[in-house]
Amino acid sequence: MQCNVCGGETFLDMNGRLNVRCAKCGSLERARVLKMILDESGILKKGTRVLHFAPEGGLATYIKGIVGDECYDARDIDIERYQHVKVSYFDLVEACHTLPTNAFDLIIHNHVMEHLPCNVTAVLYHLHRALSDEGLHVFSIPDLPLNFHPAAIRAPAVFDTPFGAVGATGGNA
């Protein structure tokens, strides 16, 4: 088996799950699935404006290497956690409405929504609003009870999987 994010070939156990974390880049299954989605979409190229919440180390390095430092915007509420990439402070609950409209070509967040102490419908609305017309919003949510209405996402592709919901939505067009 080989990690599609970094090419690593050694995988470590984590939380009782066997061979799930790449020993080289630290990616988990959700980051590797996300990379497959991004590669298939063809969205990643020099100049693609990316907003990435809770950026995974290997994936952040991979994306930033393609789009360039000036187009990669990583954000989180707990910036002390990140040594692998520069992350700006951003509270999705309090500040999602401040995101500029049509500003990003790609918005990514894996396992973020379940941590927000609010109705995430409003957060998802503002993230979608921040997408360019041809933008892509890719996310995963574990199989946990959440406070949102799936129809509000306007996602043509939201899949329920054994690992939770995985979605990809288009831009504002």
Solvent accessible surface area in square Angstrom, and as a share of the most:
residue,aa,sasa,rsa
1,M,158,0.71
2,Q,113,0.50
3,C,2,0.01
4,N,55,0.28
5,V,15,0.09
6,C,40,0.24
7,G,30,0.29
8,G,6,0.06
9,E,128,0.57
10,T,83,0.48
11,F,21,0.09
12,L,84,0.42
13,D,85,0.44
14,M,49,0.22
15,N,132,0.68
16,G,79,0.76
17,R,97,0.35
18,L,132,0.66
19,N,81,0.42
20,V,11,0.07
21,R,80,0.29
22,C,1,0.01
23,A,49,0.38
24,K,146,0.62
25,C,27,0.16
26,G,26,0.25
27,S,3,0.02
28,L,15,0.07
29,E,53,0.24
30,R,83,0.30
31,A,0,0.00
32,R,31,0.11
33,V,63,0.36
34,L,4,0.02
35,K,19,0.08
36,M,114,0.51
37,I,50,0.25
38,L,1,0.00
39,D,68,0.35
40,E,159,0.71
41,S,56,0.36
42,G,47,0.45
43,I,25,0.12
44,L,25,0.13
45,K,123,0.52
46,K,148,0.63
47,G,37,0.36
48,T,8,0.05
49,R,91,0.33
50,V,0,0.00
51,L,0,0.00
52,H,0,0.00
53,F,4,0.02
54,A,24,0.19
55,P,2,0.02
56,E,31,0.14
57,G,23,0.22
58,G,10,0.09
59,L,0,0.00
60,A,0,0.00
61,T,83,0.48
62,Y,59,0.22
63,I,0,0.00
64,K,59,0.25
65,G,67,0.65
66,I,55,0.28
67,V,0,0.00
68,G,10,0.09
69,D,102,0.53
70,E,132,0.59
71,C,25,0.15
72,Y,20,0.08
73,D,37,0.19
74,A,3,0.03
75,R,41,0.15
76,D,15,0.08
77,I,100,0.51
78,D,58,0.30
79,I,67,0.34
80,E,138,0.62
81,R,155,0.57
82,Y,22,0.09
83,Q,160,0.71
84,H,80,0.36
85,V,14,0.08
86,K,166,0.70
87,V,15,0.09
88,S,45,0.29
89,Y,129,0.49
90,F,20,0.09
91,D,27,0.14
92,L,9,0.05
93,V,45,0.26
94,E,120,0.54
95,A,24,0.18
96,C,7,0.04
97,H,112,0.50
98,T,84,0.49
99,L,4,0.02
100,P,73,0.46
101,T,77,0.45
102,N,69,0.35
103,A,23,0.18
104,F,18,0.07
105,D,30,0.15
106,L,0,0.00
107,I,0,0.00
108,I,0,0.00
109,H,0,0.00
110,N,8,0.04
111,H,42,0.19
112,V,16,0.09
113,M,0,0.00
114,E,35,0.16
115,H,134,0.60
116,L,31,0.15
117,P,120,0.76
118,C,38,0.23
119,N,73,0.38
120,V,1,0.01
121,T,32,0.19
122,A,55,0.42
123,V,3,0.01
124,L,5,0.02
125,Y,130,0.49
126,H,37,0.16
127,L,0,0.00
128,H,18,0.08
129,R,47,0.17
130,A,0,0.00
131,L,0,0.00
132,S,15,0.09
133,D,73,0.38
134,E,150,0.67
135,G,3,0.03
136,L,30,0.15
137,H,2,0.01
138,V,1,0.01
139,F,2,0.01
140,S,10,0.06
141,I,5,0.03
142,P,21,0.13
143,D,111,0.57
144,L,99,0.49
145,P,131,0.82
146,L,48,0.24
147,N,94,0.48
148,F,49,0.20
149,H,117,0.52
150,P,84,0.53
151,A,74,0.57
152,A,50,0.39
153,I,9,0.05
154,R,148,0.54
155,A,25,0.19
156,P,117,0.73
157,A,27,0.21
158,V,56,0.32
159,F,113,0.47
160,D,134,0.70
161,T,43,0.25
162,P,122,0.77
163,F,147,0.61
164,G,4,0.04
165,A,16,0.13
166,V,29,0.17
167,G,1,0.01
168,A,21,0.16
169,T,1,0.01
170,G,33,0.32
171,G,10,0.10
172,N,52,0.26
173,A,106,0.82
